[in-house]
């Protein structure tokens, strides 16, 4: 009703030729409000009718703890683990503590992913997590991945502001995830972000930083290369691997432990095999994802049945590694 009233008066002033110095500002606000209504309507219909993994997760999100509580519990993990290692050396005790922490990580991911519109208190909790010295970098990485996926579902001004803060984080892994999120979000909502004056100004200031600009450039180039991943996998499976398998005996006994993944002894192999090995080397050195084909086969393992695990940085202390 408020949107309808604002639009009515804007049209009336325009038709009567009345000068309105706030017309442009009201127009931006009107568009923002309409987008928000559309987002909420789409989310409501999705929760009612959709059977996607995201919709199912949203229906179950009311069982999760609040973001602020999850952040507090995750912050206490490092101290709890240190105390446990000093007072209780039983493997089952360590396993229990790690499992509890992994469950909180998963809850954090789903709590953020399924929330389409952060409140002021949730923004405060996320900002606290970002600047916390007790929270593990892996937890922050997971938080940012959840924010990324949440923004893919629905635009949220507070989440974008949070990502902009994270783009200046001292930890490289955290910063790269934030910059990746920013690129994806700007690409998806480039016609929408310009209506938020504060976000637009922050983006302009950030892009002026040479260090941030270089990292964004590298991420963008990696995204472009990722578009050819399926072609690379097909080339490896259909051209390189069959030729290598035909000449597998020539590879036996060769030392492949070269720091640049290329061994001069390969020059003594048959021309056909040598050519395929050089192609593989060129793909690796060119930044192509030659391991995606192998990694994609791992989707069948129980570890990857939770979407949160796809974005969890590898840790030797994770129970799947023990």
Secondary structure, DSSP 8 states (H G I E B T S, - for coil): -HHHHHHHHHHHHHHTT---TTHHHHHHHHHHHHHHHHHHHHHHHHHHH--SHHHHHHHTGGGS--HHHHHHHHHTHHHHHHHHHHH---HHHHHHHHHHHHHHHHHHHHHHHT-SS--HHHHHHHHHHHH-SSS-HHHHHHHHHHHHHHHHHS--HHHHHHHHHHTT-SSHHHHHHHHHHHHHHHHHTHHHHTT-HHHHHHHHHHHT-HHHHHHHHHHHHHHHHHTTHHHHHHHIIIIIHHHHHHTHHHHTT-----TTS--GGGGGS-HHHHHHHHHHHHHHHTT--TTHHHHHGGGGSGGGGSGGGGG----TTSTTT-
